[in-house]
Amino acid sequence: MVNQLSPERLASMIDSGDSFSLIDTRPEDSYEGWRIHGAENVPFGPDDEVTDERLERIEAASNGDPIVAICGKGLTSTPFSFELEQRGYDDVAVVKGGMEDWSKVYEV
């Protein structure tokens, strides 16, 4: 089962230097416009699947660390994370409310 993290918990993890990989599933233009520092963009839409190409990008970004997925509102990162679990990833979480809720918590 995919764990959910609050945006506050994600901020705490970032601030404390926890080791994890942040995967942003939003479209590339949204990611380029505004993102969390250190996030890797792996676009994933409602009708997409985790392809071999996406898996290669995720594996390169994660380097064995836990994965935290984030999207715009918390809607596409959840099915993305479920697919990762089905492919053998056992430490995956999603940010509840996505970047929308993140914007209310953290200021750089």
N, C-alpha and C positions, 0 to 999 in steps of 0.2 A: 504494500500500500504506500502510495506517495505521501510523504510528509508535507505539511504546509508550514511555511515560515511567515511570520508577520514581517512587514517592512522594518519595524523596530528591531526585530531579531537580526535581520540581514544587516542593518546598520551596525549593530553591536558586533557581529561577526567580522565585518570589514574593519571597524575601529580597533578590534583586539588582534587583528592579523591572523585570524583562523585560516587554516589551509583548506580551500575549496575552489571549485571552478564555477564561475558564473556564466551561464549560457543564456543569451538574449535571443529569443525566438521571433522577434518582430521583423518586419521587412527591412531590407538594407537601408532604405531611405529614412525610415523612422530611427533606426539605430544610429545612422550617421548624423542625424539632427540632434540627438540627445541620448546619452547612454551613461551607464554607471562605469566609472573608471575600472579597467581590467576585465570587463565583460567581453566574451567572444560571441560574435554574431553567427548564429546558425538559423537562418530563416525557416520558419515552419508555420504553415497555414492550416486552417480547419480541415482541408481536404488532402493534406500532405501525409506522407509516411516517412519514417526514419529510414532513409536509403543508406546504402553502403558508403556513399560519398559523405553524407551527414555523419555517419558513425566514425569515419576516419577523422573528420574535423573535431568531433567531440572527444575522441580518444587522444588526439594531439593536444587539445586544450586541457583536458582533465588530468592527464599524467597520473591516473590512479586516485586522484583526490575525489572527495564527495562532490556531487554535482548539484547546483542550485539553478533552476530554470526560472526565467522571468519573461513576461510578455507585456503587452499594453495594459490589459485589465485582469490578467490571471485566467484567461479563457483558453488560449492555445498552448500555454506552457504545461497545463495539466495533461492533456492527451499525449503531448510530446514526452512527458516524464513517464507516463504509463507505458508507452512504447519502449522507452529505455529499460524500464524494469523487466518487460517481457523479453528483452534481448540480453538479460543477465546483469544489468547494473543494479546493485542492491543498496546504494546510498544516494538516493535522488530526492530532492525536495523542490517545491515550487513556492514562489513568493505570492502570498494571498493579496489579491488586488493589483498585482503587477506594478508597472511603472506609474500608473495613476495614483495608487496609494503610496508608492515610494516618494512621489513628489510632495507629499504632505508631511514627510518625516525627516528627510535628509537634505541639508543644504551644503554645498561645497564652498 
